[in-house]
Amino acid sequence: MKQINIIPFLFIAAMALGFFSLVSGVFLDDTDSENRQLKERPQWNKNNALTDEVPRLLQEYAGYYRDHYPFKSAVFKTYAALQNCMGAEPLPRKVVHGTEGWMFLGDIHSNSIRESKGILKLSDDEVNKLKQNLTTLQHQMQGLNAPYYIAIARNKHSVYGEYLPITQQQPTLLHQFVAAAGAVQMPVVDMGELYAQHSDSLLYYKSDSHWNGWGAYWGYVALMQELQRQFPQLELIELSDLKVRQVNRQGGLNRLLDIPETERQPVLEMKEPRARKTEQLGRGRVRYKSNVNELKVLVWHDSFGPDLRRFLKESFGESVFISGYALDEELIRQEQPDLVIQQVVERKLDLYVSGLPAVSN
């Protein structure tokens, strides 16, 4: 009697069950631990033609499925356990182990290593394109009467590169970007400028790609010192205004590799908070108000933004924080801010070469 291999059938059944759970909402997914913006469930747009809407939904559901597939955590845990038993990196392109327990994002994340180490650079044509895009963006923001600053959070590779023993080459993408911005008079702040003066403190998590409380604070100070040139009424949050508590947390890179170890890190908080949250403006948008001054700021940010927000909201009379990169012209016209800040992590600077983040309606 001919034997039947049931493994392909089980695989197909699992995939089908996962897809059904996402479409129907019957099962909960297991993505709560992921430290990134996950794709939202696509919605049917009745105003679009059927021939346009069906291909769009299929394409968007593919990305949504990759982010939310209910069984992907269990599948990866099994795979990671096997790889660890064999002494192999479970995700060699996503996470790289450095020396002395340091972990870094791999090159699958916007070429983080090669750009931070200066191995991958912008060509002359790309530098010229970058200058053109920054000039266009500057003119757009001037037309909205909104002084505009780009605030760069450094890659961990650029701050603790000695624990990733790859030869540093110059210039890096960060250097090229700052030079190009300076050539077209676009205000740019490298929020890591003060790090060398505070190297006695750990500034980034060993097991995460983000800065910790100290890294965020000194990044805030570097940003504020630049903003005070144009807005001298801004008051800097001093160390005496803060209290420090220690927390144990599992770093994002540990979560990615399903490593349960936690890391003890500082959280800096105001002793007497002045800013209060006044409203949640939908997903990824929040408003704060205080009595420190009359200045209003709009801040577009990525995953480095929430830690920066702890301090920045205390320095403005009104602040609105928006998760994402694409500037919203309608929102800027509606809010009429005194300035706009766009916080962007170093590994995403090449977005400006492709013309993003652009002002959109």
N, C-alpha and C positions, 0 to 999 in steps of 0.2 A: 504494500500500500504506500502510495506517494505521500511523504511528509510535507506539511505546509508550514512555511516560515511565517509566524504571526507577528514578528517585530514590525514589519512595514505597516501592517494593519493597526497595530497599537499606536504607532507614530502618527498615522493619519487621523486616528480617532482623537488623540490628544490635541492635535492641531485644530481639528474641527470643534472640539469641545471648548478650547480656549477662545476661538473666534466667536462661537455662539455666546459665550459668557460676556464678551465685550460688547457685542451688538445688543444683546438682550438686557445686560445689566444684572443678570441673575447672580453672578459671583463677584466678590470683591477681588481687585487685583492686589499685588504685593509690592507696590512701587513707592510706598510712603517714605522709605529710607533713602531714596535717591536724591542727591543734593544738586539738582538741576531742574530747569523748567521742562516739564513733560508736555507732550502734545495733547491738546484738548480733543474731546470727541467731536468729529466733524458733524456739522448740521446741514440738513437739506435746505437749500435756498430756492424757494418756490418761484422767485423772480427770474431765475435762469432757465434757459432752454434745456430740455431733457438731454439732448445730445451733448451739452456742455457740462451739465451737472453730474451725470453718471461717471464720466472719466475723472472729474475732480474728486468726487467722493471716494472712488476706488484708490486713487493716489494718496489722498490724505489718510484714509483708513489704514493704508500700509504703514505709514509712520506712526499712527496711533497704536496699531497692533504691536509694533516693535517696542514701544515704550511701556505698554500696559499688559502684555501677555501674562495671564495669571500664573503660569507655571514656570516662568523663566528663572525665578529665584531658586526654585528647587532643582531645576535642570543645571543651573550654574554651580550650585553648591556641590552637586555630585561630581561635576567636571573638575571643579577647583580642588576637591579632595583628592581625586586621582592624580592631578598634576602635582600637587604638593607632595604626595607620596613618592612621586618619581623625581622630586627635586627640581621641577620645571616651573617657570613663571606661568600662572594661569592666564594672564592677559598681557603678554610681553609688549604689545604695541600701545596698551592703555596705561599701564603702570610699570615704572622702572624702579628697582631697588638701588639706591645709592649706598654710600658707606655710612657707618655709625648709626644705622637704623633709619636713615632718611629715605623717603619715598617720593617719587616725582611722577607727574603725568607724562605719558609717552607721546610719541609723535602723531598718534592718531588724533590727538586733540590739537588741531591747528598747527601741527609741526612745532610743538612747544619747545622741544629740546634743540632742534636745529636752528630755530629762530633765536632762542635765548643765547645760544653759544656762538652765533654769528656764522654758522655754516650755511644757512639759507638766507640770502639777502635779496633786497629789492633790486631789480635791474634799473638801468638809467631810464628806460621807458616807463617802468612802474613808478619810479620816483617822480617823474614829470606828471604822470597821471594822478598820483597822490596830491601833488601841489595844485593841480587843476581842480580836483574834487574838494580840497580844503578851501580853496578860494571861492568856489561856487557855494559851498556850505556857509562860509563866512558872509557872503553877500545875502544869502537867504535869511540868515539870522539878523543881519543889520536891517533888512526890510521889515522884519517883525519887531524891530526896536528892542531886541533882547541880547545883551552882551552874553557871549557864549564862551565857555571854557571846556576843554577836554582834560579830564583828570585820569591819569593812567596808574592803575594798580599793577605793580610788577609781577611777572611770573616768579614763582618760588625758585625756579632754576636760576634766575638773575640775581637773587638775593643770597642763596645758599648753594651756588654753583660748585663750590669746592667739594661738596659731598657727591657730586656727579662728575667723576673724573674724565671729562672730555675737554680737550684743549679749547680755550676761549679764543675766538677770532673777532677782529674788529673790522668795520662797525657791525653792531647787531641791528635787528629791525627796529628796536627801540631808539637807538641812536639815529638811524636814518629818518625815522618818523619825526623826532624832535627837531632835527635839522631842517627837514622839509617844512614843518609847521612854522619854524622861525623865519624861513625864507619868505613865506607869504603872510607873516604877522598874524598867525592864528595862535591865540593864547592856549598853551599846553602846560600842564603841571605834571611832572614826574613825581608821584607821591612817595617814591622811595628815596628821594634826595637826602633825607635826614637819617637814613638807616645806618650809615657808617658811623654816625655819632652816638648811636644807641645799640651797638653790637653786643653790649654786655647783657642785653635781654633777648630772649627768644622771640622772634617777630612773626614766624609762620609755624604752623603745625608740622610736625615730622610726618604724620600719617594722613595729611590732607593737602589739598592744593592751595588753600586759602591762608590769608594772614590771620593771626590771633588778635587778641585785644590790644596788645602793644603795637603790633604792625599796623592795625587800623588807626590807632591814635596818632602815631607819628606820621602816617599818611595824611590824616586830617590836618595836623599842624602844618605840614608842607603846603597843603592846598590853601589853608586859611592865610598863611603868610603871603601867598601870591594874591589872593582875593582882596586882602586889606590894602593893597596898593591902589585899587580902584574904589574900594568901599571901606574907608578907614573907620567907619562906625561899627564894623564887625568886631565883636569881642571873642577872644580866644578862650576856649575851655582849658583851664590850667590843671595841672596834676593835683593841686590842692582841692579842686572841685570834685575829684573823683575818688571812688572807693574801689578796691580790687578784691574780688573773690575768686577762688580757685574751683574749677569744675572738672569732672572727668567726662570725657566724651569720646565716642568712637569716630575717628577721622574718616573722611569721605573715601580715601583710597583704601583704608581697611574695609569699609563697607563694600566697596567695589570688588574686593578680593575675598569677601566673606571671612575676614579675620576679626575675631570678637574683641581683641584687646582695645582698651581705651587709653586716652592720653590726658594727662593733667595739664590744664591750660588756664590762663588768666582771663577773667571777664571784667572789663572796666565799666563802671556805672556812675552816673551822677549821684552825689550825696543828696542834693536837693534839686530834683528835676524841675526845669522851667517850662519846657514844651509839653503840650498835651495833645494827644491824638483827638482830632475833632470829627473825622469821618473816614470811612473806608470807601474809596471811589471805585468800587468794582475790584476784580481780581488783579493784584499786582500794583494797586495805586492806593496811596494813603496820604492824608493831610495832617500837619501838625501846626499849632499856633502857640506863640509865647509873647511876652511883653518886652523882650530885650531890645527890639528896634522895629522899624517899619518896613524892613526889607523882605521881599518875597523871592523865593528861589524855587525853580523846578529842577529836579534832579532825575535824569534817566540813568539807570544803573544795571549792572549784572549781579552775579552772586556775591561779589565783594561788597555790594552796596549796603545790605542790612547792618553790618558791623560799622561802616562809616556813618550810617544814619544815626547811631547812638549819640554821636558828638555833633554832627552837622545840624541836626534839628534844634539843638540848644543854642545855636549862634544866630538864628534867623527869627524874625517876627512871624513869618509864615513860610512853610516849606511843604512841597508836594513831591513825593517820591514815586517814580514810575519804573516798574521792572521792564527792561527791554532796551533795545538800541535805537529803533526807528523813531525819530522825533516827530511829534504830532503838531502840525501847524495849527490846526483848529484849537487844540488845547492851549497852545501858547497865546493865540489871539484872545481866547476866552479868559485866561488867567492873568495876562499882562504882567509877567514877572519882571523883577528888576534885573535878574540874570538867570541864565540856564547853564547847568553843569551836566556834562555827559561823562560819567565814570565808565571806563572801559578797561578790561584786563589786557595786559600786554599781548597775549597770544591772539587777541582779536583785532589788533591794529590793522591787519591786512584788509579788514572790511572797508576801510576808507579808500583803499586802492580800487576796489570794485564799485565804489560810488556810494556805499552804505557806511554808516546810517544816514539816510537822507531825510530831509523834511518831507513829510507826506500828509495828505489831507485825510 
